[in-house]
């Protein structure tokens, strides 16, 4: 009888703790995504502003896959205006960027050591 009570207690405790654990992982995921987006924005803009005459109003969608060390792989960039120079420049900048390593909680939660991120960059006319 004691063993059944102990097992029941463990099951109840794990059920109660699961939402808190899931919420913590979600917060870690949001925080990491913000870090990735910040790095992506900084490295792409740093390269694009070197040639302001080539920057026109456009939107670029960047897709990056990161391994557990934060190394970018499978970097894809597409602009709504099909500005090949801007796409290639952004792709090279993202491929060479140093991203933070994936948090261990995300790796454990997803059961993989890679994560994909989409980033949208909207550019106005240079000033």
Backbone as a chain_set.jsonl record, in Angstrom:
{"seq": "XXXXXXXXXXXXXXXXXXXXXXXXXXXXXXXXXXXXXXXXXXXXXXXXXXXXXXXXXXXXXXXXXXXXXXXXXXXXXXXXXXXXXXXXXXXXXXXXXXXXXXXXXXXXXXXXXXXXXXXXXXXXXXX", "coords": {"N": [[0.818, -1.191, 0.0], [1.956, 1.236, 0.766], [3.833, 1.65, -1.27], [2.188, 2.082, -3.472], [0.977, 4.451, -2.675], [3.183, 6.136, -2.577], [3.96, 6.133, -5.284], [1.671, 7.231, -6.443], [1.768, 9.775, -5.279], [4.153, 10.751, -6.417], [3.401, 10.827, -9.116], [1.344, 12.73, -9.043], [2.812, 14.973, -8.173], [4.612, 15.26, -10.322], [2.857, 15.885, -12.364], [1.894, 18.304, -11.455], [4.223, 19.834, -11.478], [4.945, 19.875, -14.144], [3.634, 21.951, -15.819], [4.994, 24.249, -14.863], [7.613, 23.648, -15.551], [7.374, 23.513, -18.338], [6.634, 26.157, -18.853], [8.97, 27.466, -18.049], [10.772, 26.479, -19.986], [9.589, 27.567, -22.266], [9.979, 30.29, -21.785], [12.765, 30.39, -21.831], [13.156, 29.66, -24.485], [11.927, 31.843, -25.812], [13.585, 33.928, -24.965], [16.056, 33.118, -26.036], [15.442, 33.175, -28.768], [15.054, 35.928, -29.113], [17.694, 36.777, -28.69], [18.986, 35.555, -30.878], [17.663, 36.85, -33.007], [18.52, 39.473, -32.522], [21.317, 39.306, -32.926], [21.299, 38.519, -35.631], [20.052, 40.758, -36.848], [21.924, 42.801, -36.244], [24.342, 41.909, -37.55], [23.591, 41.705, -40.242], [22.673, 44.305, -40.883], [25.049, 45.725, -40.382], [26.663, 44.961, -42.513], [25.116, 45.688, -44.762], [24.898, 48.494, -44.571], [27.324, 49.389, -45.394], [27.223, 49.94, -48.023], [25.249, 52.122, -48.772], [24.061, 53.134, -51.06], [23.089, 50.98, -52.414], [21.001, 50.052, -51.022], [17.614, 49.775, -50.912], [14.117, 50.333, -50.473], [12.895, 47.488, -49.017], [12.029, 44.156, -48.051], [13.363, 41.487, -46.228], [13.461, 38.022, -45.804], [14.927, 35.895, -43.608], [16.254, 32.712, -43.045], [17.598, 30.583, -40.711], [19.508, 27.884, -39.594], [20.676, 26.628, -36.601], [23.354, 24.937, -34.983], [24.109, 23.058, -31.951], [26.232, 24.461, -30.845], [25.809, 26.963, -31.761], [26.525, 27.552, -34.332], [25.887, 28.75, -37.557], [23.915, 27.188, -40.105], [22.655, 26.102, -43.263], [21.681, 28.63, -44.305], [19.355, 30.868, -45.536], [18.206, 33.476, -47.607], [15.766, 35.668, -48.718], [14.533, 38.295, -50.629], [11.859, 40.648, -50.978], [12.027, 42.232, -53.208], [13.806, 40.956, -54.75], [16.546, 41.561, -54.656], [19.525, 40.752, -55.464], [22.171, 41.339, -54.657], [21.799, 42.335, -52.015], [20.622, 40.096, -50.826], [22.68, 38.139, -51.086], [24.697, 39.413, -49.623], [23.542, 39.556, -47.055], [23.22, 36.816, -46.573], [25.898, 35.899, -46.511], [26.813, 37.372, -44.293], [25.222, 36.349, -42.214], [25.976, 33.656, -42.28], [28.567, 33.811, -41.368], [28.29, 34.759, -38.838], [28.459, 34.883, -35.223], [26.617, 33.137, -33.128], [24.902, 32.69, -29.976], [25.355, 29.63, -28.058], [22.958, 26.907, -28.235], [20.536, 26.774, -25.672], [20.653, 24.318, -23.065], [18.23, 23.376, -22.073], [16.467, 23.746, -24.212], [17.507, 21.964, -26.068], [17.109, 19.537, -24.757], [14.315, 19.568, -24.533], [13.431, 19.572, -27.208], [14.649, 17.362, -28.222], [16.647, 17.377, -30.111], [19.699, 18.619, -31.524], [19.701, 20.887, -33.029], [18.305, 23.952, -34.221], [15.849, 25.898, -35.882], [15.394, 29.169, -37.214], [13.442, 31.949, -38.141], [13.789, 35.11, -39.52], [12.766, 38.403, -40.046], [13.571, 41.223, -41.888], [12.965, 44.533, -42.368], [13.539, 47.113, -44.547], [13.842, 50.573, -45.002], [14.032, 53.496, -47.103], [17.373, 54.733, -47.509], [18.832, 57.339, -45.497]], "CA": [[0.0, 0.0, 0.0], [2.843, 2.406, 0.812], [4.443, 1.836, -2.579], [1.175, 2.688, -4.324], [0.817, 5.836, -2.235], [4.368, 6.878, -2.994], [3.884, 6.296, -6.738], [0.595, 8.198, -6.713], [2.272, 11.09, -4.89], [5.121, 11.169, -7.436], [2.663, 11.161, -10.328], [0.667, 14.009, -8.799], [3.826, 16.031, -8.128], [5.154, 15.494, -11.653], [1.814, 16.566, -13.126], [1.848, 19.697, -10.983], [5.461, 20.526, -11.841], [5.097, 19.938, -15.594], [3.365, 23.275, -16.399], [6.056, 25.195, -14.506], [8.774, 23.282, -16.368], [7.058, 23.922, -19.712], [6.68, 27.619, -18.892], [10.385, 27.845, -17.996], [11.354, 26.207, -21.305], [9.046, 28.548, -23.213], [10.663, 31.562, -21.51], [14.136, 30.232, -22.335], [13.05, 29.688, -25.944], [11.662, 33.23, -26.246], [14.795, 34.712, -24.706], [17.069, 32.731, -27.018], [14.998, 33.687, -30.061], [15.362, 37.36, -29.129], [19.143, 36.903, -28.856], [19.302, 35.2, -32.266], [17.174, 37.938, -33.851], [19.379, 40.641, -32.32], [22.581, 39.056, -33.63], [21.007, 38.545, -37.071], [19.807, 42.146, -37.249], [23.17, 43.569, -36.176], [25.342, 41.524, -38.555], [23.092, 42.019, -41.58], [22.701, 45.762, -41.059], [26.445, 46.177, -40.424], [27.171, 44.746, -43.866], [24.332, 46.433, -45.75], [25.129, 49.945, -44.508], [28.596, 49.709, -46.035], [26.89, 50.398, -49.368], [23.882, 52.654, -48.672], [23.506, 53.387, -52.39], [22.484, 49.741, -52.904], [19.867, 49.712, -50.156], [16.341, 50.367, -51.292], [13.019, 49.818, -49.664], [12.682, 46.064, -49.249], [11.861, 43.282, -46.906], [14.109, 40.25, -46.424], [13.172, 36.93, -44.886], [16.13, 35.105, -43.39], [16.059, 31.457, -42.342], [18.896, 30.128, -40.211], [19.511, 26.711, -38.726], [21.839, 26.695, -35.72], [23.654, 23.714, -34.25], [24.104, 23.305, -30.5], [27.257, 25.456, -30.504], [25.391, 28.253, -32.297], [27.082, 27.753, -35.668], [24.822, 28.789, -38.559], [23.913, 26.243, -41.217], [21.465, 26.231, -44.116], [21.23, 30.022, -44.273], [18.631, 31.26, -46.744], [17.711, 34.85, -47.564], [14.953, 36.028, -49.874], [13.982, 39.643, -50.502], [10.631, 40.838, -51.764], [12.384, 42.906, -54.464], [14.79, 40.085, -55.409], [17.816, 42.28, -54.723], [20.518, 39.68, -55.322], [23.301, 41.826, -53.864], [21.4, 42.38, -50.612], [20.418, 38.711, -50.378], [23.993, 37.5, -50.942], [25.397, 40.078, -48.519], [22.912, 39.102, -45.807], [23.518, 35.382, -46.422], [27.3, 35.777, -46.073], [26.931, 37.914, -42.941], [24.61, 35.4, -41.281], [26.77, 32.424, -42.26], [29.8, 34.075, -40.626], [27.953, 35.323, -37.521], [28.662, 34.09, -34.008], [25.396, 33.092, -32.335], [25.1, 31.983, -28.709], [24.997, 28.206, -28.126], [21.587, 26.577, -27.864], [20.371, 26.418, -24.251], [20.485, 22.886, -22.842], [16.809, 23.089, -21.902], [15.85, 23.636, -25.54], [17.988, 20.727, -26.681], [16.411, 18.437, -24.094], [12.889, 19.645, -24.844], [13.166, 19.251, -28.607], [15.337, 16.101, -28.525], [17.55, 17.568, -31.243], [20.726, 19.617, -31.215], [19.615, 21.951, -34.025], [17.08, 24.749, -34.158], [15.668, 26.788, -37.035], [14.852, 30.479, -36.88], [13.08, 32.855, -39.232], [13.963, 36.512, -39.131], [12.311, 39.327, -41.091], [14.201, 42.53, -41.82], [12.314, 45.501, -43.244], [14.419, 48.257, -44.784], [13.287, 51.747, -45.664], [15.0, 54.221, -47.936], [18.47, 55.301, -46.723], [18.717, 58.797, -45.252]], "C": [[0.868, 1.264, 0.0], [3.467, 2.69, -0.551], [3.448, 2.5, -3.521], [0.965, 4.148, -3.954], [1.992, 6.687, -2.697], [4.341, 7.133, -4.503], [2.819, 7.323, -7.097], [1.062, 9.607, -6.39], [3.264, 11.619, -5.932], [4.418, 11.574, -8.729], [1.979, 12.509, -10.174], [1.668, 15.151, -8.806], [4.384, 16.312, -9.532], [4.13, 16.201, -12.532], [1.74, 18.029, -12.72], [3.078, 20.478, -11.419], [5.594, 20.704, -13.347], [4.772, 21.306, -16.179], [4.443, 24.302, -16.064], [7.297, 24.923, -15.348], [8.561, 23.729, -17.815], [7.124, 25.436, -19.85], [8.124, 28.116, -18.86], [11.048, 27.626, -19.356], [10.859, 27.195, -22.345], [9.736, 29.896, -23.027], [12.101, 31.514, -22.026], [14.133, 30.306, -23.857], [12.812, 31.09, -26.477], [12.911, 34.088, -26.077], [15.879, 34.395, -25.739], [16.708, 33.249, -28.404], [15.28, 35.179, -30.181], [16.86, 37.596, -29.329], [19.543, 36.616, -30.302], [18.869, 36.324, -33.207], [18.049, 39.172, -33.732], [20.708, 40.475, -33.052], [22.366, 39.147, -35.135], [20.827, 39.972, -37.566], [21.113, 42.935, -37.29], [24.143, 43.206, -37.292], [24.883, 41.865, -39.965], [23.153, 43.524, -41.828], [24.129, 46.293, -41.164], [27.034, 46.011, -41.822], [26.426, 45.591, -44.901], [24.649, 47.924, -45.742], [26.485, 50.349, -45.078], [28.383, 50.242, -47.452], [25.463, 50.947, -49.375], [23.243, 52.918, -50.035], [22.802, 52.153, -52.964], [21.267, 49.319, -52.08], [18.648, 50.487, -50.611], [15.268, 49.768, -50.404], [12.784, 48.352, -50.025], [12.469, 45.355, -47.925], [12.618, 41.996, -47.206], [13.694, 39.238, -45.364], [14.41, 36.055, -44.817], [15.762, 33.851, -42.598], [17.426, 30.909, -41.991], [18.67, 28.862, -39.396], [20.796, 26.78, -37.918], [22.075, 25.331, -35.077], [23.8, 24.053, -32.771], [25.185, 24.291, -30.054], [26.896, 26.852, -31.0], [25.974, 28.563, -33.662], [25.95, 27.726, -36.695], [25.031, 27.768, -39.673], [22.646, 26.506, -42.021], [20.858, 27.632, -44.062], [20.576, 30.354, -45.614], [18.101, 32.675, -46.555], [16.966, 35.133, -48.855], [14.402, 37.423, -49.626], [12.742, 39.765, -51.381], [10.912, 41.524, -53.097], [13.397, 42.098, -55.279], [16.091, 40.831, -55.675], [18.924, 41.269, -54.422], [21.709, 40.116, -54.474], [22.961, 41.813, -52.377], [21.213, 40.972, -50.046], [21.747, 38.011, -50.131], [24.774, 38.094, -49.774], [24.847, 39.604, -47.183], [23.246, 37.632, -45.544], [24.945, 35.182, -45.916], [27.472, 36.259, -44.631], [26.361, 36.937, -41.911], [25.422, 34.114, -41.168], [28.048, 32.586, -41.443], [29.539, 34.547, -39.191], [28.222, 34.331, -36.395], [27.396, 34.204, -33.161], [25.682, 32.386, -31.018], [24.72, 30.509, -28.853], [23.539, 27.986, -27.715], [21.521, 26.252, -26.375], [20.086, 24.924, -24.101], [19.019, 22.508, -22.683], [16.082, 22.935, -23.228], [16.253, 22.345, -26.235], [17.248, 19.536, -26.079], [14.939, 18.403, -24.464], [12.604, 19.169, -26.259], [13.791, 17.927, -29.041], [16.186, 16.189, -29.789], [18.559, 18.65, -30.869], [20.812, 20.686, -32.295], [18.297, 22.685, -33.862], [17.041, 25.675, -35.365], [14.985, 28.073, -36.596], [14.548, 31.243, -38.157], [13.201, 34.273, -38.711], [13.542, 37.38, -40.304], [12.967, 40.68, -40.848], [13.531, 43.435, -42.836], [13.19, 46.748, -43.331], [13.655, 49.36, -45.481], [14.342, 52.368, -46.552], [16.114, 54.764, -47.042], [18.297, 56.819, -46.585], [19.971, 59.523, -45.602]], "O": [[0.555, 2.24, -0.681], [3.612, 3.849, -0.938], [3.822, 3.386, -4.289], [0.793, 4.992, -4.834], [1.814, 7.817, -3.15], [4.665, 8.234, -4.95], [3.037, 8.182, -7.951], [0.784, 10.539, -7.144], [3.223, 12.796, -6.288], [4.801, 12.557, -9.364], [2.032, 13.34, -11.081], [1.397, 16.2, -9.391], [4.604, 17.469, -9.89], [4.499, 17.033, -13.361], [1.543, 18.899, -13.569], [2.979, 21.672, -11.702], [6.3, 21.611, -13.788], [5.561, 21.808, -16.98], [4.772, 25.141, -16.902], [7.958, 25.856, -15.807], [9.475, 24.265, -18.441], [7.618, 25.946, -20.856], [8.47, 29.07, -19.556], [11.797, 28.481, -19.828], [11.622, 27.617, -23.214], [10.044, 30.573, -24.008], [12.594, 32.49, -22.593], [15.004, 30.94, -24.453], [13.416, 31.491, -27.472], [13.249, 34.882, -26.955], [16.539, 35.298, -26.252], [17.581, 33.714, -29.136], [15.7, 35.646, -31.239], [17.253, 38.51, -30.054], [20.344, 37.347, -30.884], [19.621, 36.709, -34.102], [18.299, 39.852, -34.727], [21.171, 41.398, -33.723], [23.154, 39.778, -35.839], [21.39, 40.35, -38.593], [21.38, 43.652, -38.254], [24.714, 44.097, -37.92], [25.693, 42.271, -40.798], [23.634, 43.964, -42.873], [24.395, 47.207, -41.946], [27.826, 46.844, -42.261], [27.041, 46.145, -45.813], [24.668, 48.554, -46.799], [26.759, 51.539, -45.227], [29.252, 50.911, -48.01], [24.561, 50.313, -49.922], [22.018, 52.924, -50.153], [22.008, 52.27, -53.898], [20.592, 48.344, -52.409], [18.666, 51.716, -50.682], [15.509, 48.806, -49.675], [12.511, 48.017, -51.178], [12.703, 45.899, -46.846], [12.528, 41.468, -48.315], [13.591, 39.563, -44.181], [14.884, 35.541, -45.831], [15.044, 33.926, -41.601], [18.302, 30.782, -42.847], [17.736, 28.791, -38.598], [21.878, 26.969, -38.474], [21.131, 24.65, -34.677], [23.633, 25.208, -32.38], [25.061, 24.895, -28.989], [27.595, 27.819, -30.697], [25.929, 29.709, -34.11], [25.146, 26.794, -36.708], [26.152, 27.519, -40.118], [21.681, 27.07, -41.506], [19.665, 27.792, -43.804], [21.162, 30.15, -46.677], [17.61, 33.029, -45.483], [17.468, 34.871, -49.948], [13.871, 37.708, -48.552], [12.603, 39.074, -52.39], [10.112, 41.408, -54.025], [13.796, 42.511, -56.368], [16.663, 40.749, -56.762], [19.214, 40.977, -53.262], [22.203, 39.338, -53.657], [23.752, 41.331, -51.566], [21.606, 40.698, -48.912], [21.932, 37.366, -49.099], [25.433, 37.371, -49.027], [25.615, 39.285, -46.274], [23.525, 37.254, -44.406], [25.178, 34.39, -45.002], [28.185, 35.638, -43.843], [26.958, 36.727, -40.855], [25.541, 33.547, -40.082], [28.558, 31.613, -40.886], [30.481, 34.714, -38.417], [28.212, 33.116, -36.591], [27.138, 35.243, -32.553], [26.601, 31.571, -30.941], [23.865, 30.167, -29.67], [22.966, 28.767, -26.955], [22.373, 25.523, -25.869], [19.368, 24.338, -24.911], [18.609, 21.43, -23.113], [15.189, 22.098, -23.36], [15.441, 21.71, -26.907], [16.814, 18.637, -26.799], [14.376, 17.331, -24.685], [11.639, 18.44, -26.485], [13.485, 17.428, -30.124], [16.413, 15.182, -30.459], [18.299, 19.487, -30.005], [21.853, 21.32, -32.469], [17.301, 22.112, -33.422], [18.074, 26.173, -35.812], [14.116, 28.068, -35.724], [15.303, 31.188, -39.127], [12.769, 34.586, -37.602], [13.929, 37.112, -41.442], [12.924, 41.214, -39.74], [13.528, 43.14, -44.031], [13.533, 47.355, -42.316], [12.913, 49.115, -46.432], [15.426, 51.812, -46.725], [15.84, 55.211, -45.928], [17.7, 57.479, -47.436], [20.038, 60.743, -45.456]]}, "num_chains": 1, "name": "protein.A"}
